[in-house]
Amino acid sequence: MDINMASAGLVLIMAAWFIQLVFSLKGNFRIQPAFIVCYMAGVLLMIVSDYLATSVLSYFEALTFIASGIVLARILTAQESA
């Protein structure tokens, strides 16, 4: 089975959603840092895959990556100050 980087990225994004689903089924509806990290890794793989395939940066994926990083930073700073 040949899996490319974009497919691996989508698998990581899917895993991220499963992480969030498990926590929400347990009654914890807050966004989990593990979800964001896994999601960001998946998006990063998709960005690299798109760039290598077309030599053009996908701005929408890059914005998603940056927005996820901001959310992760806010969550981690909120946990440290609590």
N, C-alpha and C positions, 0 to 999 in steps of 0.2 A: 504494500500500500504506500503510494507516494503522496506525502502531505506537504503542501507548500506553506510558506510563511503566512499567507493570508488566511488559509484554512486553520493553521495553528493559532492564529490570533483570534479567529472566531470561536475556536474551542475554548480558549482562555476566557473570552467574554461570556460564553455559556457557563463555564465553571464558576465565574464570578457571580452570575445570577443564581446558580444553585447554592452558593455560599449564603447569599442574602436570603434565599428562600428558606433554607434550614433555620436560620436565626429567626425569621418571621414566623415560621411554624411553631417555634418555641415561645412566641409571644414578645420577642425583642424586635421592634419595628424600626429601630435606629439604623442608619446606614453604617455598615461595618467597614473598618479600615481594610480588612482582608478583601472585601468585595472590590473596593476602589483600586487596591494594588493589583489585583488579578485583572480587573477591567483595563487599567492603564497598560499593563503588560500586553494584553491582547490588542489594544488599539495601536501601541507602539509597533508590534509586529506587522500590523496591517499597513501602517505608515511606511515602514521600511520596505515591505513587499511592493507597495504601489510605486514608491520612489525608484526601486531597482527595475521595475517593469517599464516605467514610462519616463523616468528622470524628472518627474514633476511631483512636487510635494502636494499631497492632498490637504488643502487648507481646512476642510471641514473635519477631517480626522485629527489634524493638528490642534484645532480649536477644542475638540472633544478631549484630547489628551491634556491640554492646558487647564481646561475647566475641571477635569477630574483631579488634577494635581492641586488646584486651589481648594476644592472641597476636602481632599485628604489633609492638606495643611491646616485648614480650619478645624476639622474634627480632632486632629492630633493636638493642636494648641488648646482647644477647649477641654480636652481630657487632662492635659497637664495642669491647667489652671484650676480645675475642679478639686 
